[in-house]
Amino acid sequence: MNLDELPRRDGFRQRGRDMTRIETLTDAAFAFALTMLVISVSQVPASYGEMVRLMRDVPAFVCAAAIMFMFWYAHHTWSRRFGLDDVPTVLLSFALVLTTLVYVFPLRFMTTTFMWFVSGGRLASDAPHVNPADVNGMCLTYAIGFTVMCACIVLLNAHAWRRREALELDGRERFDTLCEIAAWCIVGSTGIAAIAIALLPVPLWPAAPAWSFMVLPIVMPIFGRVTARRRAARFGEQSASR
C-alpha cells in the first residue's frame, strides 16, 4: 500500500477505508444504545397532554446521546486513522461495546436527574426516584462506566502508538496520536476523581462526585488551544499546505 496516495483528514492518512467486522459490531452496539435512550421507549402517548409531558425528556435524551456520540466518534476516528484489525483491537473494541450497553442505564438516569435538578422539574416528565443517600452511589456507577470507556479509547490509541513503525506514522500523525492519548487521559481523570470522591468515608455533599465532570468544558478547550499552537509551531508549513 502506498500511504502517500491515501486520502487525508485532519492531517491523518486514512488507513481504515473499509469497515471491519469489529467496527460494524461497535457501530451496531452504539446504535442499539441510542434506541435505549430514546424518549419513552416503552410507552406511546395516549393524548396530546401526555405527548407534551413526555417531550420534556428531550433535553435529557440529547445530553445523553451527545455523550454517547463522543465515544462513538472517538472509535470511528481511530478506525479511519489506523485501520487495525488485530487481537488487541478486537478485545478493546469488544470491551467498549460491553461497557456501552451497560453504561446506557446510569447515563440516562444521570442526565434525567441532572435536567430535573437544574430546571426545577420542568425538563423531566417525572421526578427521578432517588434518595439523597443513593446519589453518590448513582454517581459512582456512572463514573465507573465513563472511566472504563475512556480507558478503552486511550488503550486503542496507545496500541496504535506501539504499532507506529508498522503503520508508518509521520511526525504530524505521531504528534496527534500522543495528543489524542493525552486528551482522553484528561477526560478519564475526571471519572477517576468522581470515583475517589464517591468512595470517601464521609460524603462531602450529595452529588459531589458529579461536579468533577464540570471541569471538562474549561480544561478541554484550553488543552485544544495549547496543542493547536504546538502543532502549528512544529508543523506550520505542512499544515498550511493541506
C-alpha positions in Angstrom: 0.0 0.0 0.0 1.3 3.4 -1.0 0.4 5.5 2.1 1.1 8.8 0.3 -1.9 8.0 -2.0 -4.3 7.6 0.8 -6.8 10.5 1.4 -6.0 12.7 4.4 -8.3 14.0 7.0 -7.2 16.3 9.9 -3.6 15.7 8.8 -4.0 11.9 9.0 -3.8 9.4 6.2 -6.9 7.3 6.3 -5.7 3.8 6.6 -9.0 2.3 7.5 -11.0 3.0 4.4 -13.0 -0.3 4.6 -15.1 -1.2 7.7 -14.0 -4.2 9.6 -16.4 -6.7 11.3 -15.5 -5.3 14.8 -16.2 -1.8 13.6 -19.6 -2.9 12.3 -20.3 -4.5 15.6 -19.3 -1.4 17.5 -21.5 0.8 15.3 -24.4 -1.5 15.9 -23.9 -1.5 19.6 -23.9 2.3 19.8 -27.0 2.4 17.6 -28.7 0.0 19.9 -27.7 2.0 22.9 -29.2 5.1 21.3 -32.5 3.3 20.9 -32.4 2.5 24.6 -32.0 6.2 25.3 -35.0 7.2 23.1 -37.8 9.0 24.9 -40.4 6.7 26.4 -39.4 3.6 24.5 -41.9 1.5 26.4 -44.9 3.7 26.1 -46.8 5.6 23.4 -48.6 8.9 24.4 -52.3 8.4 24.5 -53.1 12.2 24.3 -51.7 15.5 23.4 -51.1 16.4 27.0 -49.2 13.1 27.6 -47.1 13.8 24.5 -46.2 17.2 25.8 -45.3 15.8 29.2 -43.0 13.1 27.6 -41.4 15.7 25.3 -39.9 17.3 28.4 -37.4 14.4 28.4 -35.9 15.6 25.1 -33.1 17.7 26.8 -32.0 14.7 28.9 -32.0 12.5 25.8 -30.0 15.0 23.8 -27.4 15.3 26.6 -27.1 11.5 26.9 -26.9 11.0 23.2 -24.2 13.7 22.9 -22.0 11.9 25.5 -22.6 8.5 23.7 -21.7 10.2 20.3 -18.5 11.4 21.8 -17.3 7.9 22.5 -18.6 6.5 19.2 -16.9 9.3 17.2 -13.6 8.6 19.0 -13.7 5.0 18.0 -14.8 5.9 14.4 -11.9 8.4 14.1 -9.4 5.8 15.4 -10.7 3.2 13.0 -10.4 5.5 10.0 -6.9 6.7 11.0 -5.2 3.4 11.7 -7.4 0.6 10.1 -6.1 -2.0 12.6 -7.9 -5.4 12.9 -5.8 -7.5 15.2 -6.4 -9.2 18.6 -5.9 -6.1 20.8 -8.2 -4.1 18.6 -10.9 -6.8 18.8 -10.6 -7.1 22.6 -10.6 -3.4 23.3 -13.4 -2.7 20.9 -15.4 -5.6 22.5 -14.8 -4.1 26.0 -16.1 -0.8 24.7 -19.2 -2.4 23.3 -20.0 -4.3 26.5 -19.4 -1.2 28.6 -21.6 0.9 26.3 -24.5 -1.5 26.7 -24.3 -1.4 30.5 -23.4 2.3 30.7 -26.5 3.4 28.9 -28.7 2.9 32.0 -26.7 5.0 34.5 -26.2 7.6 31.7 -29.9 8.0 31.1 -30.6 8.1 34.8 -27.9 10.7 35.4 -28.9 13.0 32.6 -32.6 12.8 33.6 -31.7 13.6 37.2 -29.4 16.5 36.2 -32.0 18.1 33.9 -34.7 17.7 36.6 -32.4 19.3 39.2 -31.2 22.3 37.1 -34.7 23.1 35.7 -36.6 22.6 38.9 -38.5 19.7 37.4 -39.5 21.5 34.2 -37.2 19.4 32.0 -38.3 16.0 33.1 -41.5 14.1 32.6 -41.3 12.6 36.1 -39.3 13.3 39.2 -36.3 10.8 39.4 -36.9 8.2 42.1 -33.6 8.6 44.0 -32.9 9.1 47.7 -30.3 11.7 48.8 -28.3 8.8 50.4 -28.2 7.0 47.0 -27.0 9.9 44.9 -23.3 9.2 45.5 -23.8 5.5 44.6 -25.5 6.6 41.4 -22.6 8.9 40.6 -20.2 6.1 41.4 -21.9 3.7 38.9 -21.9 6.4 36.2 -18.2 7.3 36.8 -17.0 3.7 36.6 -18.7 3.3 33.2 -17.4 6.6 32.0 -13.9 5.8 33.1 -13.8 2.4 31.6 -15.0 3.7 28.2 -12.3 6.4 28.3 -9.7 3.8 29.2 -10.8 1.8 26.1 -10.2 4.8 23.8 -6.8 5.5 25.5 -5.7 1.9 25.1 -6.8 1.8 21.5 -4.7 4.9 20.7 -1.8 3.5 22.8 -2.0 0.3 20.7 -1.7 2.3 17.5 1.2 4.2 19.0 3.0 0.9 19.7 2.4 0.0 16.0 3.6 3.4 14.8 6.6 1.9 12.9 4.4 -0.7 11.1 1.8 1.9 10.4 4.5 4.3 9.1 3.1 7.3 11.1 4.8 10.5 10.1 5.7 13.3 12.5 2.4 15.0 12.4 0.5 11.8 12.9 2.7 10.8 15.8 2.1 14.1 17.4 -1.7 13.9 17.0 -1.7 10.3 18.3 0.0 11.4 21.5 -2.3 14.4 21.8 -5.3 12.0 21.5 -4.0 9.8 24.2 -3.4 12.8 26.5 -6.8 14.3 25.8 -8.6 11.1 26.7 -6.5 10.7 29.8 -7.7 14.1 30.9 -11.3 13.2 30.2 -10.9 9.9 32.0 -9.2 11.5 35.0 -12.5 13.3 35.8 -14.2 9.9 36.1 -11.4 8.7 38.4 -11.8 11.8 40.5 -15.5 11.2 40.7 -14.9 7.6 41.8 -12.5 8.8 44.5 -14.9 11.4 45.8 -17.8 8.9 45.8 -15.7 6.4 47.9 -14.9 8.9 50.6 -15.9 7.6 54.1 -17.8 10.8 54.8 -19.6 12.2 51.7 -18.8 15.9 51.0 -22.4 16.7 49.9 -25.0 14.9 47.7 -23.9 14.6 44.1 -20.4 15.9 44.9 -18.7 13.4 42.6 -20.7 14.7 39.6 -19.0 18.1 39.9 -15.7 16.7 38.8 -17.0 16.4 35.3 -17.8 20.2 35.3 -14.1 21.0 34.7 -14.1 19.4 31.2 -15.8 22.4 29.5 -13.0 24.6 30.9 -9.9 22.3 30.6 -10.5 20.7 27.2 -10.8 24.0 25.2 -7.5 25.1 26.9 -5.9 21.8 26.0 -7.1 22.1 22.4 -5.7 25.6 22.0 -2.3 24.7 23.6 -1.9 21.6 21.3 -3.0 23.6 18.3 -0.3 26.2 18.9 2.3 23.5 19.4 1.2 21.7 16.3 1.4 24.9 14.2 4.8 25.8 15.6 6.2 22.3 14.8 4.4 21.6 11.6 3.3 25.0 10.4 4.5 24.6 6.8 2.9 21.2 6.4 -0.3 22.3 8.0 -0.5 25.4 5.8 -0.2 23.4 2.6 -3.0 21.0 3.5 
